[in-house]
Amino acid sequence: MSPILLYSMGDDLLFETELEFGLSGELTTTSLEYAQIDYQGFENLQIIAGKFLVPFGLFSERLHPTWINKLPSAPVVFGHAHGGVAEESLLPVLSDAGVMLRVAKPFGTDWSFDLTGYVSQGPIAAADDADHGGAVEEGHGSLIARGAARLTATGNALNEEIPAVGFGVGFADNNSNKMIGARVGFVKGGTFEAYLSGFQARYDPESILDYWATALSVQWRPAGFDLLGEGVVTSQEFERAEGFATLNRSGFYIQAARRYGPWEPVARFGYQSQGKVNSDVITESHTALALGLDYWLDTTVPLKFMYEFHEEKSDQLVIQWGFGF
């Protein structure tokens, strides 16, 4: 369960947070997805501070809550992972501690230019989490452990461990480097939005190893349809026996939905490419197809049915009830 709490402190200040509650054996677990204060006293500028949802793409910041996400699962590009480490996806739902500025500038009669920039603590190598306020579960240690590596051209199997990278695992930082990112977009009323996002940081204690990502996101709502697509490219530098190397990965998803009274059919297809270091394949490509049907009991209360075909795990039938208030 992940309740989102909003509290308005006068006309200019808004506090919002999302808490996560779960079960692990006989224990109840709690975690903080985000907690931020928004200052809205300027005409076209917002100042946000705290642990916020990183404005990278659209899904993490806007669409992942249960009562907003039209399907019970996340796309293959983004995963709602414990400990801030993505499982079977490129990136988790990103959140981090820092400061963010948003600028919205209207032009013409319908269009506006949106720019968001932020500085935050940045990612951290999973192996360092225990020393910096985070907790990564067993199996998060390396990508090699989760995806079989193919043989190289010389017949020698790759055996380096590539560190998993965690985002928003705690308020402490493991180095002096900060994550710097931005998202720029063009918006036409409630019918069309297009954004280009990116961030860069160094995730190791010595501030040597780079991690960067870029995303292109488009949402279009023609004639009652809601069409959404996002593509993501990530690059992670790591150290190996003969020096430094870079793991490159990419993926995308497209989603379509349309309301017919209280009913809303939804379809989403996602693809994640092979993870490669030069010509060496570290993780295999895979796809996921989700077919869903939502019944809206109220404007913020959907009952969702979904069947998902996934190459990396068993197919699943999911029924989910979401609510916002």
Secondary structure, 3 states (H helix, E strand, C coil): CCCEEEEEECCCEEEEEEEEEEEECCEEEEEEEEEEEEECCCCCEEEEEEEEECCCCCHHHHHCCCCCCCCCCCCCCEECCHHHECCCCCEECCEEEEEEEEEEEEECCCEEEEEEEEEECCCEEHHHHHHCCCCCCCCCCEHHHHCCCCECCCCCECCCCCECEECCCCCCCCCCCCEEEEEEEEEECCCEEEEEEEEEEECCCCCCCEEEEEEEEEEECCCCEEEEEEEEEEEEEEEECCEEEEEEEEEEEEEEEECECCEEEEEEEEEECCEEECCEEEECCEEEEEEEEEEEEECCEEEEEEEEEECCCCCEEEEEECCCC
